[in-house]
Amino acid sequence: MAKIQVLDKHVAELIAAGEVVERPASVVKELMENTIDAGAKHVTVEIRDGGISYMRITDDGCGIHREDVATAFLRHATSKVRTEEDLGAIGTLGFRGEALASVAAVAKVEVTTCATGEMVGTRYVIHGGEEILIEDAGCAEGSTFVVEDLFYNIPARMKFLKKDVSEGNAVAGVVERLALSHPEIAVKFIRNGRVELQTPGDGQVLSCIHAVFGKQFASTLMPVEYSMGGVTVSGFVCKPEYARPNRTMQHYFVNDRYVKTQTGLVALERAYKGMLMAGRFPACVLFISLPAETVDANVHPAKIEVRFINEKPVFDAVYYGVRSALESRSSIRQMELPKEPEKPVAPAYVPKATPVVTPILVKPESPAVVPTPAKRPSFLDMVVDDQPAETGTLADTTGKEEPKTTGLPLTLDDLPTYEPSKPKTVTPPESRPEPEQLVMEQGPEIQVLGELFKTYILAQMGESLFIIDKHAAHERILFNKLKSQARVDEQLLLTPVAVTVSREEHSALLESVEELQSAGITLEDFGGQCVLVRTFPMILSGADIDSTIREIAAGFVGGNREVQSSKLDWIYHSSACRAAVKAGDNARPAELLDLAKQVLTDENIRFCPHGRPVCVEMTRKELEKQFGRIV
């Protein structure tokens, strides 16, 4: 008996459909690309339950003729490619003729269409690849595709679909990218009866970015326009100070097709070299245009990747285009800064009465000499700046009567006199220790010697010198406190904080609501790509909530191993990192001493959550060896 057999047509179609249709987002992508190729100016996408149960795509394109409707659902049937030569210069988004056949094989599809010039439209229904009916229908020019019960005939594929919110976010991401690729098309996206996106269709990329990603993101961008070697690069890149913790906001379009290109990615990040901190990535919306015959789009089943005949011109165009935008921005800033003081002063601000004011404040008959702050002894500076007036005034040390306080602003007559020619020793009351002594008060075993580069604490304990990384130490301390609590104490924010993230990050945050709640962070969907934070851990009071949520979300979508092992630990880790004191921050001696005490007395504070060492020890013996005191 023969072991090799030709598969049944239905089975073969299901296998082929699996290469094209992975989830509802795949269906929306294929159908929207068809509407764009049909010349539509208005496209509406509506989904329910993440697109699993219902999807509808409506356009005002050229429509499908009655005799072509059934043929369009056959495999390898297309109007975009005729000959072998056409494959060498593909100018449309679709070209394989597999989309409609693949969608119809795994769902229930109904299309209503009317071609330009036809008086009567057509309604066509096909379930699981089997034609149900075809009839006349009254409709406007254009097409409407309704796809229901995706994978109804392949229950095994249903198990691999994610939650409705995740699938819906994937669909929204596809709609956004296609809307960005063609800003001249007005795109509307409706999810569960609510309009989530509506682009103006005015042909302006920036207005489309504003509609898709919001005002906050659009305000961080600067334009790019550059041509080199037959390659044109246009669009927008973010200012260096607004770099993001991952690459989810990098969008590349090659000949108006959304793609993932390693060439463009490397060129972009090379252009930002020296301007970004480690672990930060630029955001962009870049359009790369080049002759169709120099790029191959037929290298990936989902057409998400392209291949260039020569990558160097593409790399150079992106690199120099972005670099030029960054450098021109810097030069503009330098030219504008000196212009601000040159603004003319209004006549009303010319002080004609200035000579009259001086005799009122300083009486000629008064023998008092008003010292400038630079002439005060350093101790007086600390007394005046650090101590309340009620606990002791300068009158206590000079023997003069303390001026009476009336609640009115003090004049120069009320200030205590000071004669530089006769310096007096000022002795503070015994009940008031000097500020130097109060700040530097230390325990018997640990002594803080100082701070190095505003980053490292130098401390001595016993016969050893310890160099402590203050950020790593504080980060580990906060991490341990968060992790040791059965449930983190949370505080209700007086004003909830809205945080805008990418689609992937938004979906990841909503899928991790329970873990975030356990960590003291309560957030909810605020529509679009925004989440609303209502509570935050009390121990992290003062932390930047916006950047903390972004850091957590970036870890969720970045494939970080730490996140895969424990989401809760990653939340603690990110929160502690953002709330901890940073290298370069000013710290008081008392704070440095407290950090040193906690590090040197707690054996659990040896490495930060990243795995970097918190403290380095050098014994007296090792130090004396370095100086040749001992051998």
C-alpha positions in Angstrom: 0.0 0.0 0.0 1.3 3.4 -0.9 2.4 5.5 2.0 2.6 8.9 0.2 -0.8 10.4 -0.7 -2.0 13.7 -1.9 -3.8 15.6 0.9 -7.4 16.4 0.6 -8.1 19.9 -0.7 -9.7 21.0 2.5 -6.8 19.8 4.7 -4.3 21.4 2.3 -6.1 24.7 2.6 -6.1 24.6 6.4 -2.4 24.0 6.4 -1.7 26.8 3.9 -4.0 29.1 5.9 -1.9 28.5 9.0 1.0 30.3 7.3 -1.0 33.5 6.7 -3.6 33.6 9.4 -2.2 33.2 12.9 -4.7 35.4 14.9 -7.3 38.1 14.3 -4.6 40.7 13.7 -3.5 38.6 10.6 -6.9 38.8 9.1 -7.2 42.5 9.6 -3.8 43.1 8.1 -4.6 41.2 4.9 -8.0 42.7 4.4 -6.8 46.3 5.2 -3.9 45.9 2.7 -6.5 44.9 0.1 -8.5 48.0 0.8 -5.4 50.2 0.4 -4.5 48.5 -2.9 -8.1 49.2 -4.0 -7.5 52.9 -3.7 -9.8 53.5 -0.6 -9.8 57.0 1.0 -11.9 55.9 4.1 -11.5 52.6 5.9 -13.4 51.5 9.0 -12.3 48.5 11.1 -14.6 47.1 13.8 -14.0 44.2 16.1 -15.6 42.4 19.0 -14.1 40.1 21.6 -10.6 40.8 20.3 -11.7 40.0 16.8 -12.2 36.3 17.5 -16.0 36.4 17.2 -16.5 39.4 14.8 -14.4 41.6 12.4 -15.7 44.0 9.9 -13.6 46.0 7.4 -15.4 48.6 5.3 -13.8 50.8 2.5 -14.8 53.1 -0.3 -12.3 51.6 -2.8 -12.9 50.3 -6.4 -14.8 47.2 -5.2 -15.0 43.8 -6.9 -16.9 43.0 -10.1 -19.6 40.4 -9.8 -17.8 37.9 -12.0 -14.6 38.2 -9.9 -16.1 37.8 -6.4 -16.0 34.0 -6.3 -12.7 33.8 -8.1 -11.1 36.2 -5.6 -11.5 33.5 -2.9 -9.5 30.9 -4.8 -6.0 30.3 -3.8 -3.3 32.2 -5.9 -6.0 34.4 -7.5 -4.9 38.0 -7.7 -5.2 41.1 -9.9 -1.8 42.5 -8.9 0.7 40.1 -10.5 0.5 38.8 -14.1 3.9 37.7 -15.2 7.2 36.6 -13.7 8.7 40.0 -14.4 6.1 41.6 -12.1 7.6 39.8 -9.1 10.8 41.8 -9.7 9.1 45.2 -9.0 6.2 44.7 -6.6 4.4 48.0 -6.0 1.4 46.8 -4.1 0.9 45.5 -0.5 -0.7 42.3 -1.6 0.4 40.1 -4.5 0.3 36.4 -3.6 -3.4 35.8 -3.9 -3.5 33.8 -0.7 -5.2 36.2 1.8 -8.9 35.7 1.0 -8.6 32.0 0.5 -6.7 31.6 3.8 -9.2 33.7 5.8 -12.2 31.9 4.2 -10.7 28.5 5.1 -10.7 29.1 8.9 -13.7 31.4 9.4 -17.2 32.4 8.3 -16.9 35.2 5.7 -19.4 37.5 4.1 -18.5 40.2 1.6 -20.8 42.9 0.2 -19.2 44.8 -2.7 -20.0 47.1 -5.6 -17.5 47.9 -8.3 -17.1 51.4 -9.7 -19.7 52.0 -12.4 -22.0 49.0 -11.4 -25.6 49.7 -10.6 -26.1 46.6 -8.3 -23.7 45.2 -5.7 -23.0 41.6 -4.8 -23.3 39.7 -1.5 -21.2 36.6 -1.2 -21.0 34.1 1.7 -18.4 31.4 2.2 -17.9 29.3 5.4 -14.7 27.2 5.9 -13.8 27.5 2.2 -17.3 26.3 1.0 -19.4 28.7 -0.9 -22.9 29.2 0.7 -24.6 31.8 -1.6 -24.0 34.6 -4.0 -26.8 37.2 -4.7 -27.5 40.8 -5.7 -27.3 43.4 -3.0 -27.8 47.1 -2.7 -24.7 48.9 -1.4 -22.4 51.9 -2.0 -19.3 51.6 -4.1 -16.6 49.8 -2.2 -16.4 46.6 -0.1 -17.4 45.4 3.3 -15.9 42.2 4.7 -17.4 40.5 7.8 -15.4 37.7 9.3 -17.0 35.7 12.2 -16.0 32.8 14.4 -12.3 32.6 13.5 -10.9 29.1 13.8 -14.4 27.7 14.5 -13.4 24.6 12.4 -9.9 24.2 14.0 -10.5 24.0 17.8 -6.8 23.3 18.3 -5.8 26.7 17.0 -8.2 28.4 19.4 -6.1 27.2 22.4 -3.2 29.3 21.2 -5.1 32.6 21.1 -4.6 34.9 24.0 -7.1 36.9 26.1 -9.5 39.2 24.2 -7.7 42.3 25.3 -4.4 41.0 24.0 -5.8 40.0 20.7 -7.7 43.3 20.4 -4.4 45.2 21.1 -2.7 43.2 18.4 -5.4 44.2 16.0 -5.1 47.8 17.1 -1.4 47.7 16.5 -1.9 46.5 12.9 -4.5 49.2 12.3 -2.2 51.9 13.7 0.8 50.8 11.5 -1.3 50.7 8.4 -2.8 54.1 9.2 0.8 55.5 9.7 1.9 54.0 6.4 -0.8 55.9 4.5 -1.7 59.2 6.2 -3.8 60.2 3.2 -6.4 57.5 4.2 -8.9 58.3 7.0 -8.9 55.3 9.2 -11.4 54.6 12.0 -11.0 51.7 14.5 -13.9 50.6 16.7 -13.5 48.1 19.5 -16.5 46.7 21.3 -18.6 49.6 20.2 -16.1 52.3 21.2 -14.1 54.4 18.7 -10.4 54.0 19.7 -8.7 55.6 16.7 -9.7 58.0 14.0 -7.1 59.6 11.7 -7.8 62.8 9.7 -6.6 61.4 6.4 -5.1 64.8 5.5 -1.8 63.3 4.2 0.3 64.8 7.0 2.4 62.2 8.8 2.6 64.3 12.1 -1.1 64.7 12.4 -1.5 60.9 11.9 1.2 60.3 14.6 -0.7 62.6 16.9 -3.9 60.6 16.3 -2.3 57.3 16.7 0.2 57.8 19.6 -1.1 61.0 21.2 0.1 64.5 21.8 2.7 63.6 24.4 4.6 61.3 22.0 4.2 63.6 19.0 5.7 66.5 21.0 9.0 64.6 21.5 9.7 64.2 17.8 11.7 66.2 15.2 11.5 65.9 11.4 13.9 64.0 9.1 14.1 64.6 5.4 17.1 63.3 3.5 18.0 61.9 0.1 21.2 60.0 -0.9 22.1 57.5 -3.5 18.6 57.1 -4.9 17.2 56.4 -1.4 14.9 59.0 0.3 14.3 58.9 4.1 11.6 61.0 5.7 9.5 61.0 8.9 10.3 61.7 12.5 12.7 60.7 15.2 12.6 61.4 18.9 14.8 63.9 20.7 17.6 62.1 22.6 16.2 63.1 26.0 13.0 61.2 25.2 14.6 57.9 24.4 12.7 54.8 25.6 13.6 51.7 27.5 12.9 49.4 24.5 12.4 49.4 20.7 8.6 49.0 20.6 8.2 52.6 19.3 10.5 52.1 16.3 8.4 52.0 13.1 10.0 51.6 9.7 8.2 51.7 6.3 9.8 50.6 3.1 7.9 51.9 0.1 4.9 52.5 2.4 5.0 48.9 3.7 5.5 48.3 7.4 8.6 46.1 7.9 11.2 45.1 10.4 14.6 46.0 9.0 17.9 45.3 10.8 19.6 47.7 8.4 17.4 50.6 9.4 17.6 49.7 13.1 21.4 49.7 13.2 21.7 52.9 11.2 19.3 54.7 13.5 21.0 53.7 16.7 24.4 54.4 15.2 23.2 57.9 14.5 22.3 58.4 18.1 25.7 57.0 19.3 27.1 59.2 22.1 23.7 60.8 22.8 21.9 58.1 24.7 22.4 56.3 28.0 23.0 52.6 28.0 19.8 50.6 27.8 17.9 53.5 26.1 16.6 53.4 22.5 15.3 56.0 20.1 11.8 56.1 18.9 11.0 56.8 15.3 8.5 56.8 12.4 10.7 56.6 9.3 9.7 56.1 5.7 12.3 54.7 3.3 11.6 55.1 -0.4 13.7 53.4 -3.1 13.1 51.9 -6.5 10.8 48.8 -6.3 13.3 46.7 -8.3 16.0 47.2 -5.6 13.9 45.6 -2.8 12.4 42.1 -2.4 9.2 41.9 -0.3 8.6 38.2 -1.1 10.9 36.8 1.6 8.5 36.3 4.5 5.0 34.6 4.7 3.6 37.7 6.5 5.6 40.1 4.3 7.0 41.7 7.5 10.6 41.5 6.2 12.3 42.8 3.1 15.6 42.2 1.4 17.7 44.9 -0.3 19.9 44.3 -3.3 22.4 46.7 -1.8 22.1 47.6 1.9 24.8 50.3 2.1 22.8 53.1 0.4 19.9 52.4 2.7 22.1 52.4 5.8 23.9 55.6 4.7 20.6 57.4 3.9 19.1 56.5 7.3 22.3 57.3 9.3 23.1 60.6 7.7 19.4 61.7 7.6 18.9 61.1 11.3 22.3 62.5 12.2 21.6 65.7 10.2 18.4 66.1 12.1 20.1 65.7 15.4 22.9 68.1 14.6 20.7 70.8 13.1 18.6 70.7 16.2 21.6 71.3 18.4 22.8 74.2 16.4 19.4 75.9 16.4 19.3 75.7 20.2 22.7 77.4 20.5 21.7 80.2 18.3 18.4 80.9 20.1 19.8 81.0 23.6 21.6 84.4 23.4 18.6 86.1 21.8 16.4 86.0 24.9 18.2 88.8 27.0 18.1 91.1 24.0 14.4 91.6 24.1 13.6 95.4 24.6 12.5 96.4 28.1 9.2 98.2 28.4 9.6 101.9 29.5 7.4 101.2 32.5 10.3 99.1 34.0 12.9 101.9 33.9 13.2 102.8 37.6 13.3 106.6 37.8 12.5 106.5 41.5 15.5 104.3 42.4 17.4 107.1 44.3 14.3 107.8 46.5 14.1 104.2 47.6 17.6 103.9 49.0 17.3 106.6 51.8 14.1 104.9 53.0 15.8 101.5 53.5 19.1 102.8 54.9 19.0 105.8 57.2 22.1 108.1 57.0 22.2 108.6 60.8 22.3 104.9 61.5 25.8 103.7 62.4 25.0 100.1 61.4 27.0 98.5 58.7 25.0 96.0 56.6 27.3 93.1 55.7 26.9 91.2 52.4 26.4 87.4 52.7 29.9 86.8 51.5 31.4 88.7 54.6 29.5 86.6 57.2 31.5 84.0 59.1 30.8 80.5 58.1 29.3 79.6 61.5 26.8 82.4 61.3 25.7 81.2 57.9 24.8 77.8 59.4 23.0 79.3 62.4 20.9 81.6 60.2 20.2 79.0 57.5 19.7 75.9 59.6 18.1 77.1 62.9 14.7 78.6 63.6 14.7 82.2 64.8 12.9 81.3 68.1 15.8 79.1 69.3 18.4 81.8 69.3 19.2 85.1 67.5 22.3 87.1 66.9 21.1 89.3 69.8 22.0 86.5 72.2 25.7 86.7 71.3 26.0 90.4 71.1 24.2 91.3 74.3 21.7 93.6 72.5 18.0 93.4 72.9 16.2 91.0 70.5 14.2 92.9 67.9 10.5 92.7 68.4 8.5 90.8 65.7 5.4 92.5 64.6 4.6 90.3 61.6 5.6 93.0 59.2 8.5 92.7 56.8 11.8 93.5 58.4 13.8 96.6 57.3 17.5 97.0 57.5 17.1 98.8 60.9 15.8 95.6 62.4 18.8 93.6 61.4 21.5 92.9 64.1 24.7 94.9 63.6 28.0 93.3 62.8 31.4 95.1 62.8 34.0 93.2 60.8 36.9 95.1 62.6 36.0 93.6 65.9 35.4 89.9 65.4 33.7 88.2 68.3 33.7 84.5 69.2 30.2 83.2 68.9 29.5 80.4 71.3 26.2 78.6 70.7 24.1 77.5 73.7 25.0 74.1 75.2 21.6 72.8 74.3 22.2 73.5 70.6 24.9 71.3 69.2 26.7 72.7 66.1 25.2 71.6 62.8 28.5 69.9 61.8 28.3 67.8 64.9 24.7 66.9 64.4 25.1 65.9 60.7 28.3 63.9 61.2 27.2 62.1 64.4 28.3 58.5 63.9 28.2 55.2 65.6 31.3 53.7 67.4 32.0 51.1 64.7 31.2 52.7 61.3 32.6 56.0 60.2 31.8 57.7 56.9 34.9 59.3 55.5 33.2 61.0 52.5 31.8 60.5 49.1 33.6 59.8 45.8 32.3 61.2 42.5 28.9 61.6 44.1 28.5 57.9 43.5 30.5 55.9 46.0 30.5 56.1 49.8 33.8 55.8 51.6 33.3 54.2 55.0 35.6 52.7 57.6 34.7 49.9 60.0 37.3 48.2 62.1 40.5 47.6 60.1 38.8 47.8 56.7 37.9 50.5 54.2 34.6 50.0 52.3 33.6 51.5 49.0 29.8 51.4 48.6 27.8 52.1 45.5 25.0 54.2 46.9 22.5 53.6 44.1 23.0 49.8 44.1 22.8 49.8 47.9 19.6 51.8 48.1 18.1 49.8 45.2 18.8 46.5 47.1 17.4 47.9 50.4 14.1 49.0 48.7 13.9 45.7 46.8 14.3 43.7 50.0 11.7 45.8 51.8 9.2 45.4 49.0 9.7 41.6 48.7 9.6 41.0 52.5 6.1 42.3 52.8 3.3 39.9 52.3 1.3 42.7 50.7 2.9 46.0 49.9 1.3 49.0 51.6 -0.2 51.2 48.9 -1.3 54.8 49.0 -4.2 56.2 47.0 -2.9 58.9 44.6 -4.7 62.2 45.0 -4.5 62.7 41.3 -4.3 59.4 39.2 -1.4 59.3 36.8 -2.0 58.6 33.1 0.8 56.8 31.4 1.0 56.3 27.6 2.9 53.2 26.4 3.1 51.2 23.2 0.4 48.7 22.2 2.5 45.7 23.3 3.3 47.3 26.6 -0.3 48.2 27.2 -1.4 44.7 26.6 1.3 43.3 28.9 0.3 45.6 31.7 -3.4 44.7 31.5 -2.5 41.0 31.5 -0.4 41.5 34.7 -3.0 43.5 36.7 -3.1 41.0 39.6 0.7 40.9 40.0 0.8 44.7 39.9 -1.9 44.8 42.5 0.1 42.5 44.8 3.0 45.0 44.5 0.9 47.9 45.5 0.2 49.3 42.0 -3.4 49.6 40.9 -4.0 50.5 37.3 -6.8 50.3 34.8 -7.3 50.7 31.1 -7.7 54.4 30.2 -8.4 53.8 26.5 -6.1 53.8 23.5 -2.5 53.1 24.6 -3.0 54.7 28.0 -3.3 53.2 31.5 -4.4 55.1 34.7 -2.4 54.5 37.9 -4.5 54.9 41.0 -2.3 53.5 43.8 1.4 53.2 44.3 3.6 51.6 47.0 3.9 53.8 50.0 7.6 52.9 50.5 8.3 54.3 47.0 6.8 57.7 47.8 8.4 60.4 45.7 9.4 58.0 42.8 8.7 58.9 39.2 5.5 56.9 38.6 5.5 57.5 34.8 9.0 56.2 34.3 8.5 53.3 36.8 5.4 52.0 34.9 7.3 52.3 31.6 10.2 50.4 33.0 8.0 47.6 34.2 6.1 47.4 30.9 9.3 47.4 28.9 10.5 44.3 30.9 7.2 42.5 30.2 7.5 42.8 26.4 11.3 42.6 26.2 11.7 38.9 26.7 13.7 39.5 29.9 14.6 36.2 31.7 14.0 37.8 35.0 10.4 38.6 34.0 9.8 35.1 32.7 10.8 33.6 36.0 8.8 36.0 38.2 6.7 39.0 37.1 6.3 40.1 40.7 10.1 40.2 41.3 10.5 42.2 38.1 7.9 44.7 39.4 9.8 45.1 42.7 13.1 45.3 40.8 11.9 48.1 38.4 10.2 50.0 41.2 13.2 49.9 43.4 15.6 50.9 40.6 13.5 54.0 39.7 13.0 55.1 43.3 16.6 54.6 44.5 19.0 57.5 44.8 21.0 57.9 41.6 24.7 58.3 41.0 25.4 62.0 40.9 22.5 63.0 43.2 23.4 65.1 46.2 23.1 63.3 49.6 23.5 64.6 53.1 26.2 63.1 55.4 23.5 61.6 57.6 21.9 59.8 54.6 25.3 58.4 53.6 25.9 57.2 57.1 22.5 55.5 57.3 23.1 53.7 53.9 26.6 52.6 55.1 25.2 51.2 58.3 22.5 49.2 56.6 25.0 47.8 54.0 27.7 46.8 56.5 25.3 45.3 59.1 22.9 43.4 56.8 24.4 40.3 55.0 21.4 40.3 52.6 22.7 43.6 51.0 25.7 42.3 48.9 24.4 42.5 45.3 21.8 44.8 43.7 18.9 43.2 41.9 20.8 43.5 38.6 23.6 41.3 40.1 26.2 44.1 40.5 28.2 44.2 43.7 27.1 46.8 46.3 30.3 47.1 48.3 34.0 46.5 47.9 36.2 46.0 50.9 39.9 46.8 51.3 41.6 45.8 54.5 44.2 47.8 56.3 46.8 45.0 55.5 46.1 45.2 51.8 46.3 49.0 51.8 49.6 49.0 53.6 51.0 46.5 51.1 50.2 48.9 48.3 52.3 51.6 50.1 55.1 49.2 51.0 54.6 49.4 54.7 54.5 45.6 54.9 55.6 42.9 52.5 
